Amino acid sequence: MADDQSLLGTEQMFDQAEIEKGTEHPVLGPNYFRSRDVVEKFMVGMDADQFAPILKKAADDFYSQLLVSTENYLLSNAEHNLQNELWRGADNIVQALLSGEKWAVDKYVLGERYDCEKVRAEVAKHIPKELQDARIADLESQVEKLRKDVAFYRSR
């Protein structure tokens, strides 16, 4: 066997004590005892305090990244929500005006705060034809639907 080891260029890995212990505990074998001895020798110079700076740096880096990500998310979310709220507010006012809600008409068309006389003049000047054409198209569509409904109910 010594010839085989010399051919492979290896030294005997286990000392006699490790082999004996391994024989006494065949489930573990000599490798268990050899690895335990190697680790114990390695750990002699190790101190748990050596890990504190590594863990502190990891924790600080994680905290920093988490803080930046959270701030970015919250600011972006707040910006998005504010923009949507302003957009909805403007849309709601336009819808209230176009649907003729009294409070909106009184405030923005008939009132005095927003130079409403000029607003009324400009609305009348710029969209009367388009407004009439759109209203006529709406009414023609409604008449067509009603004609189909009448024809359906008459055919029953």
Secondary structure, DSSP 8 states (H G I E B T S, - for coil): -HHHHHHHT----S-HHHHHHHHHSTTTHHHHHHHHHHHHHHHTT--GGGHHHHHHHHHHHHHHHHHHHHHHHHHHHHHHHHHHHHHHHHHHHHHHHHTT-HHHHIIIIISSTT-HHHHHHHHHHHSHHHHHHHHHHHHHHHHHHHHHHHHHHHT-
